[in-house]
Amino acid sequence: MIKDKLVERRKYIRLKTPISLTYTIQGSGNIYNAVTKDISADGLRFESEAKGLKESVNIELKLEIYDASNPVHAKGRIIWKRRISLEDNAPYNVGVEFTEIEEDNKNTFLKFLCDLIYNLPKETTDA
């Protein structure tokens, strides 16, 4: 049973929600736009066409959280990068682990995640 041998390594629930963001590769002045595919308390996944992204590279992020007056500033490290399809010009899915969220933004970010979790559809069961 292969499925029984798979171990879930995530510590936090992953929430599939689109969030506009900009990111900069540390040491580069280039600013890129992206949208999250999913997000959790310790990281996120986004789609990008930027070819210069490599694993273990540090990036700076600005997340446009709904209803927040200012973007959430965070730092992260690219954990993985994979093409979305086999086409040569296909964009990449990029997995990022947060390494720091600015102190002023932590409450905004955590409240946003809690609101998303609270509003998840409830599973119904037949009694």
MMTF fields as JSON, N, C-alpha, C and O atoms, coordinates in Angstrom:
{
  "mmtfVersion": "1.0.0",
  "mmtfProducer": "UNKNOWN",
  "numBonds": 507,
  "numAtoms": 508,
  "numGroups": 127,
  "numChains": 1,
  "numModels": 1,
  "chainsPerModel": [1],
  "groupsPerChain": [127],
  "chainIdList": ["A"],
  "bondAtomList": [4, 2, 8, 6, 12, 10, 16, 14, 20, 18, 24, 22, 28, 26, 32, 30, 36, 34, 40, 38, 44, 42, 48, 46, 52, 50, 56, 54, 60, 58, 64, 62, 68, 66, 72, 70, 76, 74, 80, 78, 84, 82, 88, 86, 92, 90, 96, 94, 100, 98, 104, 102, 108, 106, 112, 110, 116, 114, 120, 118, 124, 122, 128, 126, 132, 130, 136, 134, 140, 138, 144, 142, 148, 146, 152, 150, 156, 154, 160, 158, 164, 162, 168, 166, 172, 170, 176, 174, 180, 178, 184, 182, 188, 186, 192, 190, 196, 194, 200, 198, 204, 202, 208, 206, 212, 210, 216, 214, 220, 218, 224, 222, 228, 226, 232, 230, 236, 234, 240, 238, 244, 242, 248, 246, 252, 250, 256, 254, 260, 258, 264, 262, 268, 266, 272, 270, 276, 274, 280, 278, 284, 282, 288, 286, 292, 290, 296, 294, 300, 298, 304, 302, 308, 306, 312, 310, 316, 314, 320, 318, 324, 322, 328, 326, 332, 330, 336, 334, 340, 338, 344, 342, 348, 346, 352, 350, 356, 354, 360, 358, 364, 362, 368, 366, 372, 370, 376, 374, 380, 378, 384, 382, 388, 386, 392, 390, 396, 394, 400, 398, 404, 402, 408, 406, 412, 410, 416, 414, 420, 418, 424, 422, 428, 426, 432, 430, 436, 434, 440, 438, 444, 442, 448, 446, 452, 450, 456, 454, 460, 458, 464, 462, 468, 466, 472, 470, 476, 474, 480, 478, 484, 482, 488, 486, 492, 490, 496, 494, 500, 498, 504, 502],
  "bondOrderList": [1, 1, 1, 1, 1, 1, 1, 1, 1, 1, 1, 1, 1, 1, 1, 1, 1, 1, 1, 1, 1, 1, 1, 1, 1, 1, 1, 1, 1, 1, 1, 1, 1, 1, 1, 1, 1, 1, 1, 1, 1, 1, 1, 1, 1, 1, 1, 1, 1, 1, 1, 1, 1, 1, 1, 1, 1, 1, 1, 1, 1, 1, 1, 1, 1, 1, 1, 1, 1, 1, 1, 1, 1, 1, 1, 1, 1, 1, 1, 1, 1, 1, 1, 1, 1, 1, 1, 1, 1, 1, 1, 1, 1, 1, 1, 1, 1, 1, 1, 1, 1, 1, 1, 1, 1, 1, 1, 1, 1, 1, 1, 1, 1, 1, 1, 1, 1, 1, 1, 1, 1, 1, 1, 1, 1, 1],
  "groupList": [{"groupName": "MET", "atomNameList": ["N", "CA", "C", "O"], "elementList": ["N", "C", "C", "O"], "formalChargeList": [0, 0, 0, 0], "bondAtomList": [1, 0, 2, 1, 3, 2], "bondOrderList": [1, 1, 2], "singleLetterCode": "M", "chemCompType": "L-PEPTIDE LINKING"}, {"groupName": "ILE", "atomNameList": ["N", "CA", "C", "O"], "elementList": ["N", "C", "C", "O"], "formalChargeList": [0, 0, 0, 0], "bondAtomList": [1, 0, 2, 1, 3, 2], "bondOrderList": [1, 1, 2], "singleLetterCode": "I", "chemCompType": "L-PEPTIDE LINKING"}, {"groupName": "LYS", "atomNameList": ["N", "CA", "C", "O"], "elementList": ["N", "C", "C", "O"], "formalChargeList": [0, 0, 0, 0], "bondAtomList": [1, 0, 2, 1, 3, 2], "bondOrderList": [1, 1, 2], "singleLetterCode": "K", "chemCompType": "L-PEPTIDE LINKING"}, {"groupName": "ASP", "atomNameList": ["N", "CA", "C", "O"], "elementList": ["N", "C", "C", "O"], "formalChargeList": [0, 0, 0, 0], "bondAtomList": [1, 0, 2, 1, 3, 2], "bondOrderList": [1, 1, 2], "singleLetterCode": "D", "chemCompType": "L-PEPTIDE LINKING"}, {"groupName": "LEU", "atomNameList": ["N", "CA", "C", "O"], "elementList": ["N", "C", "C", "O"], "formalChargeList": [0, 0, 0, 0], "bondAtomList": [1, 0, 2, 1, 3, 2], "bondOrderList": [1, 1, 2], "singleLetterCode": "L", "chemCompType": "L-PEPTIDE LINKING"}, {"groupName": "VAL", "atomNameList": ["N", "CA", "C", "O"], "elementList": ["N", "C", "C", "O"], "formalChargeList": [0, 0, 0, 0], "bondAtomList": [1, 0, 2, 1, 3, 2], "bondOrderList": [1, 1, 2], "singleLetterCode": "V", "chemCompType": "L-PEPTIDE LINKING"}, {"groupName": "GLU", "atomNameList": ["N", "CA", "C", "O"], "elementList": ["N", "C", "C", "O"], "formalChargeList": [0, 0, 0, 0], "bondAtomList": [1, 0, 2, 1, 3, 2], "bondOrderList": [1, 1, 2], "singleLetterCode": "E", "chemCompType": "L-PEPTIDE LINKING"}, {"groupName": "ARG", "atomNameList": ["N", "CA", "C", "O"], "elementList": ["N", "C", "C", "O"], "formalChargeList": [0, 0, 0, 0], "bondAtomList": [1, 0, 2, 1, 3, 2], "bondOrderList": [1, 1, 2], "singleLetterCode": "R", "chemCompType": "L-PEPTIDE LINKING"}, {"groupName": "TYR", "atomNameList": ["N", "CA", "C", "O"], "elementList": ["N", "C", "C", "O"], "formalChargeList": [0, 0, 0, 0], "bondAtomList": [1, 0, 2, 1, 3, 2], "bondOrderList": [1, 1, 2], "singleLetterCode": "Y", "chemCompType": "L-PEPTIDE LINKING"}, {"groupName": "THR", "atomNameList": ["N", "CA", "C", "O"], "elementList": ["N", "C", "C", "O"], "formalChargeList": [0, 0, 0, 0], "bondAtomList": [1, 0, 2, 1, 3, 2], "bondOrderList": [1, 1, 2], "singleLetterCode": "T", "chemCompType": "L-PEPTIDE LINKING"}, {"groupName": "PRO", "atomNameList": ["N", "CA", "C", "O"], "elementList": ["N", "C", "C", "O"], "formalChargeList": [0, 0, 0, 0], "bondAtomList": [1, 0, 2, 1, 3, 2], "bondOrderList": [1, 1, 2], "singleLetterCode": "P", "chemCompType": "L-PEPTIDE LINKING"}, {"groupName": "SER", "atomNameList": ["N", "CA", "C", "O"], "elementList": ["N", "C", "C", "O"], "formalChargeList": [0, 0, 0, 0], "bondAtomList": [1, 0, 2, 1, 3, 2], "bondOrderList": [1, 1, 2], "singleLetterCode": "S", "chemCompType": "L-PEPTIDE LINKING"}, {"groupName": "GLN", "atomNameList": ["N", "CA", "C", "O"], "elementList": ["N", "C", "C", "O"], "formalChargeList": [0, 0, 0, 0], "bondAtomList": [1, 0, 2, 1, 3, 2], "bondOrderList": [1, 1, 2], "singleLetterCode": "Q", "chemCompType": "L-PEPTIDE LINKING"}, {"groupName": "GLY", "atomNameList": ["N", "CA", "C", "O"], "elementList": ["N", "C", "C", "O"], "formalChargeList": [0, 0, 0, 0], "bondAtomList": [1, 0, 2, 1, 3, 2], "bondOrderList": [1, 1, 2], "singleLetterCode": "G", "chemCompType": "PEPTIDE LINKING"}, {"groupName": "ASN", "atomNameList": ["N", "CA", "C", "O"], "elementList": ["N", "C", "C", "O"], "formalChargeList": [0, 0, 0, 0], "bondAtomList": [1, 0, 2, 1, 3, 2], "bondOrderList": [1, 1, 2], "singleLetterCode": "N", "chemCompType": "L-PEPTIDE LINKING"}, {"groupName": "ALA", "atomNameList": ["N", "CA", "C", "O"], "elementList": ["N", "C", "C", "O"], "formalChargeList": [0, 0, 0, 0], "bondAtomList": [1, 0, 2, 1, 3, 2], "bondOrderList": [1, 1, 2], "singleLetterCode": "A", "chemCompType": "L-PEPTIDE LINKING"}, {"groupName": "PHE", "atomNameList": ["N", "CA", "C", "O"], "elementList": ["N", "C", "C", "O"], "formalChargeList": [0, 0, 0, 0], "bondAtomList": [1, 0, 2, 1, 3, 2], "bondOrderList": [1, 1, 2], "singleLetterCode": "F", "chemCompType": "L-PEPTIDE LINKING"}, {"groupName": "HIS", "atomNameList": ["N", "CA", "C", "O"], "elementList": ["N", "C", "C", "O"], "formalChargeList": [0, 0, 0, 0], "bondAtomList": [1, 0, 2, 1, 3, 2], "bondOrderList": [1, 1, 2], "singleLetterCode": "H", "chemCompType": "L-PEPTIDE LINKING"}, {"groupName": "TRP", "atomNameList": ["N", "CA", "C", "O"], "elementList": ["N", "C", "C", "O"], "formalChargeList": [0, 0, 0, 0], "bondAtomList": [1, 0, 2, 1, 3, 2], "bondOrderList": [1, 1, 2], "singleLetterCode": "W", "chemCompType": "L-PEPTIDE LINKING"}, {"groupName": "CYS", "atomNameList": ["N", "CA", "C", "O"], "elementList": ["N", "C", "C", "O"], "formalChargeList": [0, 0, 0, 0], "bondAtomList": [1, 0, 2, 1, 3, 2], "bondOrderList": [1, 1, 2], "singleLetterCode": "C", "chemCompType": "L-PEPTIDE LINKING"}],
  "groupTypeList": [0, 1, 2, 3, 2, 4, 5, 6, 7, 7, 2, 8, 1, 7, 4, 2, 9, 10, 1, 11, 4, 9, 8, 9, 1, 12, 13, 11, 13, 14, 1, 8, 14, 15, 5, 9, 2, 3, 1, 11, 15, 3, 13, 4, 7, 16, 6, 11, 6, 15, 2, 13, 4, 2, 6, 11, 5, 14, 1, 6, 4, 2, 4, 6, 1, 8, 3, 15, 11, 14, 10, 5, 17, 15, 2, 13, 7, 1, 1, 18, 2, 7, 7, 1, 11, 4, 6, 3, 14, 15, 10, 8, 14, 5, 13, 5, 6, 16, 9, 6, 1, 6, 6, 3, 14, 2, 14, 9, 16, 4, 2, 16, 4, 19, 3, 4, 1, 8, 14, 4, 10, 2, 6, 9, 9, 3, 15],
  "groupIdList": [1, 2, 3, 4, 5, 6, 7, 8, 9, 10, 11, 12, 13, 14, 15, 16, 17, 18, 19, 20, 21, 22, 23, 24, 25, 26, 27, 28, 29, 30, 31, 32, 33, 34, 35, 36, 37, 38, 39, 40, 41, 42, 43, 44, 45, 46, 47, 48, 49, 50, 51, 52, 53, 54, 55, 56, 57, 58, 59, 60, 61, 62, 63, 64, 65, 66, 67, 68, 69, 70, 71, 72, 73, 74, 75, 76, 77, 78, 79, 80, 81, 82, 83, 84, 85, 86, 87, 88, 89, 90, 91, 92, 93, 94, 95, 96, 97, 98, 99, 100, 101, 102, 103, 104, 105, 106, 107, 108, 109, 110, 111, 112, 113, 114, 115, 116, 117, 118, 119, 120, 121, 122, 123, 124, 125, 126, 127],
  "secStructList": [7, 2, 2, 2, 2, 7, 7, 7, 7, 7, 1, 1, 7, 7, 5, 7, 7, 7, 7, 3, 3, 3, 3, 3, 3, 6, 6, 7, 7, 7, 3, 3, 3, 3, 3, 3, 3, 3, 3, 3, 6, 6, 3, 3, 3, 3, 3, 3, 7, 7, 6, 6, 7, 7, 6, 6, 7, 3, 3, 3, 3, 3, 3, 7, 7, 6, 6, 7, 1, 1, 7, 3, 3, 3, 3, 3, 3, 3, 3, 3, 3, 3, 3, 1, 1, 1, 1, 6, 6, 7, 7, 3, 3, 3, 3, 3, 3, 3, 3, 3, 3, 7, 2, 2, 2, 2, 2, 2, 2, 2, 2, 2, 2, 2, 2, 2, 2, 2, 6, 1, 7, 7, 7, 7, 7, 7, 7],
  "xCoordList": [0.821, 0.0, 0.871, 1.306, 1.122, 1.984, 1.396, 2.124, 0.097, -0.535, -0.292, -0.109, -0.289, -0.058, 1.342, 1.559, 2.293, 3.675, 3.973, 5.025, 3.056, 3.257, 3.066, 2.081, 4.003, 3.95, 3.696, 4.402, 2.696, 2.401, 3.4, 3.462, 4.185, 5.216, 4.784, 5.483, 3.668, 3.239, 2.766, 2.092, 3.136, 2.712, 1.379, 0.647, 1.065, -0.11, -0.979, -0.496, -2.272, -3.205, -2.851, -2.473, -2.976, -2.71, -4.047, -4.973, -4.147, -5.388, -5.253, -4.377, -6.119, -6.071, -6.812, -8.041, -6.042, -6.64, -5.688, -4.481, -6.23, -5.368, -5.093, -6.019, -3.828, -3.406, -2.375, -1.379, -2.614, -1.631, -0.39, -0.475, 0.757, 2.006, 3.042, 2.949, 4.024, 5.227, 6.391, 6.356, 7.423, 8.599, 9.859, 9.86, 10.925, 12.245, 13.216, 13.199, 14.054, 15.117, 16.175, 16.63, 16.57, 17.522, 18.797, 19.368, 19.232, 20.423, 20.139, 21.036, 18.888, 18.5, 17.529, 16.799, 17.509, 16.569, 15.27, 14.364, 15.159, 13.97, 12.781, 12.908, 11.622, 10.385, 9.469, 9.255, 8.932, 8.055, 6.677, 6.559, 5.642, 4.272, 3.878, 4.308, 3.058, 2.574, 1.28, 0.86, 0.659, -0.55, -0.362, 0.083, -0.705, -0.553, -1.536, -2.637, -1.113, -1.987, -2.515, -3.673, -1.647, -2.056, -1.091, 0.002, -1.532, -0.748, -1.008, -2.079, -0.024, -0.175, 0.609, 1.186, 0.628, 1.339, 2.847, 3.549, 3.355, 4.813, 5.298, 6.49, 4.398, 4.869, 3.739, 2.57, 4.119, 3.137, 3.656, 4.83, 2.741, 3.092, 2.528, 1.386, 3.343, 2.868, 3.363, 4.26, 2.755, 3.125, 3.962, 3.644, 5.044, 5.931, 6.535, 6.768, 6.78, 7.485, 8.955, 9.698, 9.388, 10.783, 11.691, 11.512, 12.648, 13.545, 14.708, 15.352, 14.994, 16.143, 15.926, 16.826, 14.751, 14.473, 15.161, 15.068, 15.851, 16.543, 16.242, 15.952, 16.311, 16.11, 17.149, 18.289, 16.748, 17.57, 17.835, 18.534, 17.29, 17.461, 16.498, 15.35, 16.959, 16.123, 15.372, 15.922, 14.109, 13.301, 12.58, 12.37, 12.21, 11.403, 10.038, 9.93, 8.992, 7.623, 6.795, 7.021, 5.834, 4.797, 3.471, 3.164, 2.687, 1.403, 0.27, 0.187, -0.592, -1.741, -2.916, -3.774, -2.948, -3.983, -5.291, -5.301, -6.397, -7.71, -7.97, -7.624, -8.563, -8.972, -7.827, -8.084, -6.585, -5.455, -5.108, -5.128, -4.794, -4.484, -3.119, -2.895, -2.216, -0.883, -0.532, -1.066, 0.36, 0.764, 1.559, 2.188, 1.515, 2.304, 3.685, 3.809, 4.716, 6.097, 6.67, 6.578, 7.261, 7.837, 9.1, 9.324, 9.912, 11.084, 10.899, 10.269, 11.455, 11.318, 12.472, 13.344, 12.44, 13.456, 12.731, 11.776, 13.183, 12.587, 13.001, 14.189, 12.011, 12.248, 12.235, 13.014, 11.352, 11.281, 10.718, 10.075, 10.976, 10.484, 10.246, 11.129, 9.047, 8.71, 7.897, 7.058, 8.155, 7.336, 5.914, 5.698, 4.947, 3.544, 3.197, 2.348, 3.862, 3.645, 4.977, 6.001, 4.958, 6.183, 6.609, 7.701, 5.773, 6.112, 7.318, 7.453, 8.195, 9.414, 9.134, 9.895, 8.059, 7.761, 6.724, 6.182, 6.448, 5.459, 5.989, 7.183, 5.104, 5.533, 5.868, 5.658, 6.387, 6.793, 5.838, 5.286, 5.647, 5.102, 6.299, 7.29, 6.225, 7.353, 6.876, 5.897, 7.571, 7.254, 8.205, 9.423, 7.656, 8.451, 8.157, 7.002, 9.206, 9.076, 9.36, 10.383, 8.453, 8.696, 9.87, 9.967, 10.759, 11.853, 11.652, 12.208, 10.848, 10.572, 9.343, 9.185, 8.477, 7.356, 7.529, 7.661, 7.527, 7.764, 6.814, 5.63, 7.344, 6.601, 5.273, 4.254, 5.279, 4.056, 2.994, 1.81, 3.394, 2.484, 2.003, 1.067, 2.621, 2.29, 0.825, 0.173, 0.298, -1.103, -2.046, -3.016, -1.774, -2.597, -2.592, -3.642, -1.412, -1.27, -1.977, -2.717, -1.757, -2.374, -3.892, -4.609, -4.389, -5.838, -6.424, -7.486, -5.736, -6.181, -6.296, -7.305, -5.268, -5.302, -6.427, -7.131, -6.592, -7.671, -9.041, -9.907, -9.242, -10.51, -10.756, -11.881, -9.712, -9.86, -10.262, -11.161, -9.594, -9.897, -11.315, -12.056, -11.686, -13.017, -14.105, -15.177, -13.842, -14.843, -14.764, -15.446, -13.938, -13.903, -15.274, -15.955, -15.69, -16.979, -16.954, -15.97, -18.025, -18.14, -18.534, -19.414, -17.878, -18.253, -19.544, -19.722, -20.424, -21.676, -21.664, -21.095, -22.285, -22.386, -23.843, -24.617, -24.211, -25.575, -25.682, -24.837, -26.697, -26.872, -27.7, -27.949],
  "yCoordList": [-1.175, 0.0, 1.248, 1.709, 1.784, 2.952, 4.145, 4.889, 4.331, 5.491, 5.509, 6.576, 4.33, 4.263, 4.728, 5.157, 4.652, 5.008, 6.489, 6.975, 7.201, 8.634, 9.352, 9.129, 10.2, 10.928, 12.402, 13.019, 12.955, 14.38, 15.156, 14.979, 16.02, 16.774, 18.187, 18.873, 18.631, 19.998, 20.144, 19.27, 21.275, 21.563, 22.308, 22.241, 23.019, 23.88, 23.558, 23.075, 23.833, 23.621, 24.559, 25.711, 24.059, 24.852, 25.357, 24.573, 26.659, 27.287, 27.742, 28.543, 27.232, 27.603, 28.915, 28.958, 29.973, 31.296, 32.177, 32.18, 32.921, 33.805, 35.114, 35.812, 35.435, 36.697, 37.324, 36.691, 38.557, 39.26, 39.537, 39.886, 39.377, 39.649, 40.172, 39.97, 40.845, 41.19, 40.575, 40.433, 40.212, 39.652, 40.122, 40.452, 40.141, 40.522, 39.437, 38.993, 39.017, 38.077, 38.882, 39.913, 38.405, 39.153, 39.433, 38.535, 40.69, 41.098, 41.58, 42.077, 41.437, 41.883, 43.043, 43.097, 43.942, 45.054, 44.78, 45.614, 43.618, 43.309, 42.982, 42.255, 43.534, 43.268, 42.477, 42.848, 41.377, 40.505, 40.473, 40.586, 40.319, 40.165, 38.699, 37.981, 38.264, 36.887, 36.826, 37.808, 35.652, 35.389, 34.041, 33.078, 33.98, 32.714, 31.679, 32.007, 30.432, 29.287, 28.758, 28.355, 28.764, 28.412, 29.045, 29.485, 29.077, 29.746, 29.063, 28.498, 29.117, 28.6, 29.516, 30.511, 29.181, 30.005, 29.977, 30.879, 28.953, 28.883, 28.968, 28.798, 29.229, 29.364, 29.531, 29.644, 29.545, 29.713, 29.104, 28.756, 28.989, 28.552, 29.582, 30.019, 29.969, 30.887, 30.436, 29.601, 31.012, 30.713, 31.866, 33.033, 31.53, 32.571, 32.154, 30.972, 33.14, 32.904, 33.273, 33.115, 33.759, 34.168, 32.946, 32.007, 32.965, 31.826, 31.842, 30.81, 32.971, 33.086, 32.543, 32.617, 32.003, 31.489, 30.147, 29.257, 30.011, 28.76, 28.368, 29.22, 27.073, 26.591, 27.206, 27.448, 27.451, 28.026, 29.519, 30.103, 30.148, 31.588, 32.32, 31.906, 33.393, 34.215, 35.252, 35.847, 35.46, 36.465, 37.324, 36.91, 38.525, 39.428, 39.536, 39.693, 39.451, 39.417, 40.555, 40.999, 41.018, 41.939, 41.305, 41.164, 40.923, 40.261, 41.264, 41.958, 41.339, 42.254, 41.536, 40.977, 41.555, 40.867, 41.647, 42.872, 40.93, 41.572, 42.374, 41.943, 43.507, 44.379, 44.928, 45.594, 44.678, 45.249, 46.597, 46.748, 47.565, 48.897, 48.939, 49.772, 48.053, 47.989, 46.543, 45.622, 46.335, 44.959, 44.351, 45.061, 43.034, 42.302, 42.061, 41.496, 42.493, 42.321, 41.071, 40.887, 40.217, 38.972, 38.631, 39.114, 37.79, 37.235, 35.731, 35.14, 35.122, 33.681, 33.078, 33.773, 31.752, 31.005, 30.064, 29.394, 30.014, 29.104, 27.681, 27.368, 26.829, 25.442, 24.537, 23.587, 24.831, 24.025, 24.859, 25.886, 24.392, 25.05, 23.952, 23.131, 23.933, 22.934, 23.581, 24.447, 23.151, 23.621, 23.102, 21.992, 23.92, 23.539, 22.469, 21.613, 22.523, 21.507, 21.219, 21.813, 20.319, 19.923, 20.906, 20.775, 21.875, 22.857, 23.689, 24.034, 24.009, 24.767, 26.147, 26.628, 26.776, 28.131, 28.144, 29.2, 26.991, 26.911, 27.613, 27.548, 28.284, 28.919, 27.869, 26.672, 28.349, 27.485, 27.624, 28.699, 26.541, 26.597, 26.739, 26.027, 27.648, 27.927, 27.796, 28.428, 26.975, 26.8, 27.617, 27.499, 28.443, 29.347, 29.073, 28.925, 29.011, 28.907, 30.284, 30.895, 30.775, 32.062, 31.937, 30.97, 32.924, 32.976, 34.129, 34.13, 35.113, 36.264, 36.997, 37.211, 37.378, 38.268, 39.474, 39.333, 40.662, 41.873, 41.935, 41.618, 42.343, 42.356, 43.106, 42.65, 44.243, 45.038, 44.291, 44.611, 43.303, 42.602, 41.253, 40.681, 40.736, 39.376, 39.231, 38.269, 40.173, 40.077, 40.138, 39.382, 41.027, 41.131, 39.814, 39.325, 39.244, 37.995, 36.844, 36.086, 36.71, 35.611, 35.754, 34.756, 36.984, 37.202, 36.81, 36.191, 37.167, 36.804, 35.283, 34.778, 34.554, 33.091, 32.513, 31.599, 33.046, 32.567, 32.797, 31.925, 33.959, 34.247, 33.267, 32.802, 32.949, 31.977, 30.611, 29.961, 30.184, 28.877, 28.863, 27.898, 29.932, 30.012, 29.934, 29.382, 30.478, 30.52, 29.349, 29.352, 28.344, 27.149, 26.488, 26.502, 25.905, 25.204, 24.052, 23.319, 23.909, 22.831, 21.545, 21.549, 20.461, 19.171, 18.712, 18.855, 18.168, 17.67, 16.158, 15.551, 15.566, 14.111, 13.737, 14.463, 12.609, 12.106, 11.388, 10.557, 11.7, 11.062, 9.811, 9.142],
  "zCoordList": [0.0, 0.0, 0.0, 1.055, -1.171, -1.299, -0.56, 0.097, -0.662, -0.031, 1.478, 2.064, 2.108, 3.549, 3.926, 5.059, 3.003, 3.305, 3.103, 3.517, 2.473, 2.281, 3.61, 4.314, 3.938, 5.202, 4.916, 4.117, 5.564, 5.432, 6.277, 7.493, 5.629, 6.341, 6.692, 7.437, 6.181, 6.458, 7.891, 8.436, 8.49, 9.858, 9.886, 10.873, 8.797, 8.771, 7.569, 6.545, 7.711, 6.619, 5.467, 5.684, 4.255, 3.059, 2.528, 2.323, 2.306, 1.868, 0.422, 0.094, -0.434, -1.85, -2.025, -2.061, -2.132, -2.297, -3.102, -2.857, -4.057, -4.848, -4.113, -3.7, -3.957, -3.345, -4.271, -4.619, -4.666, -5.495, -4.667, -3.49, -5.296, -4.595, -5.572, -6.783, -5.015, -5.768, -5.014, -3.792, -5.764, -5.109, -5.804, -6.99, -5.035, -5.518, -5.094, -3.946, -6.01, -5.67, -4.94, -5.434, -3.751, -2.934, -3.729, -4.348, -3.699, -4.425, -5.833, -6.514, -6.28, -7.618, -7.45, -6.46, -8.372, -8.29, -9.016, -8.995, -9.662, -10.454, -9.559, -8.574, -9.919, -9.194, -10.12, -11.274, -9.588, -10.362, -9.707, -8.487, -10.524, -10.04, -10.126, -11.028, -9.182, -9.185, -8.385, -7.773, -8.403, -7.625, -6.945, -7.569, -5.658, -4.945, -5.476, -5.92, -5.419, -5.688, -4.365, -4.259, -3.354, -2.0, -1.011, -1.368, 0.255, 1.291, 2.627, 2.846, 3.515, 4.875, 5.808, 5.369, 7.084, 8.06, 7.857, 8.316, 7.174, 7.011, 5.567, 5.313, 4.612, 3.239, 2.245, 2.612, 0.968, -0.092, -1.385, -1.51, -2.343, -3.691, -4.65, -4.508, -5.637, -6.661, -8.022, -8.139, -9.045, -10.423, -10.952, -10.721, -11.671, -12.186, -13.515, -13.769, -14.351, -15.611, -15.505, -16.474, -14.352, -14.157, -14.19, -13.413, -15.079, -15.243, -14.253, -14.06, -13.627, -12.739, -11.335, -10.498, -11.067, -9.728, -9.528, -10.373, -8.403, -8.091, -6.659, -5.819, -6.382, -5.019, -4.089, -4.485, -2.867, -1.792, -1.945, -1.118, -2.985, -3.173, -2.242, -2.084, -1.632, -0.755, -1.574, -2.501, -1.221, -1.905, -0.866, 0.274, -1.292, -0.476, -1.129, -2.345, -0.311, -0.81, -0.231, 0.895, -1.02, -0.542, -0.933, -2.116, 0.071, -0.149, 0.012, 1.026, -0.978, -0.944, -0.286, -0.97, 1.041, 1.813, 1.725, 1.853, 1.506, 1.432, 2.698, 3.799, 2.54, 3.65, 4.49, 5.494, 4.123, 4.87, 4.253, 3.031, 5.088, 4.571, 3.881, 3.003, 4.268, 3.66, 3.335, 3.953, 2.371, 2.071, 3.224, 4.008, 3.309, 4.295, 3.694, 2.608, 4.408, 3.958, 4.612, 5.826, 3.783, 4.3, 3.523, 2.413, 4.135, 3.462, 3.413, 4.29, 2.38, 2.246, 1.473, 0.951, 1.42, 0.678, -0.272, 0.12, -1.517, -2.492, -2.129, -2.054, -1.907, -1.522, -2.745, -2.829, -3.688, -4.904, -6.046, -5.831, -7.269, -8.488, -9.521, -9.769, -10.129, -11.149, -12.259, -12.009, -13.484, -14.611, -14.448, -13.961, -14.862, -14.759, -15.782, -15.534, -16.94, -17.975, -18.663, -18.322, -19.618, -20.31, -21.4, -21.953, -21.71, -22.738, -22.305, -21.131, -23.265, -22.955, -22.363, -21.523, -22.792, -22.315, -21.187, -20.857, -20.601, -19.516, -18.269, -17.977, -17.535, -16.281, -15.219, -15.411, -14.115, -13.007, -11.83, -11.594, -11.099, -9.75, -8.836, -8.999, -7.877, -6.99, -5.542, -5.145, -4.76, -3.348, -2.49, -2.623, -1.614, -0.775, 0.697, 1.095, 1.487, 2.942, 3.532, 3.223, 4.383, 5.03, 5.993, 6.748, 5.959, 6.929, 7.906, 9.004, 7.495, 8.366, 7.858, 6.656, 8.783, 8.47, 9.373, 10.589, 8.779, 9.567, 10.752, 10.637, 11.874, 13.138, 13.012, 13.531, 12.33, 12.166, 11.37, 11.476, 10.575, 9.679, 10.199, 9.641, 11.247, 11.707, 12.087, 11.679, 12.861, 13.276, 12.086, 12.026, 11.139, 9.938, 9.182, 8.765, 9.008, 8.262, 8.978, 8.351, 10.279, 11.026, 11.102, 11.032, 11.244, 11.241, 9.893, 9.832, 8.813, 7.473, 7.344, 6.853, 7.781, 7.704, 8.56, 8.132, 9.765, 10.646, 10.016, 10.084, 9.408, 8.739, 7.599, 7.414, 6.834, 5.749, 6.294, 5.761, 7.353, 7.945, 8.506, 8.315, 9.194, 9.791, 8.725, 8.975, 7.547, 6.484, 5.513, 4.488, 5.822, 4.979, 4.992, 6.017, 3.858, 3.863, 4.869, 4.966, 5.596, 6.577, 5.848, 4.987, 6.204, 5.628, 6.295, 7.504, 5.497, 6.057, 6.019, 5.112, 6.99, 7.037, 7.198, 7.823, 6.636, 6.795, 8.128, 8.459, 8.878, 10.187, 10.073, 11.076]
}
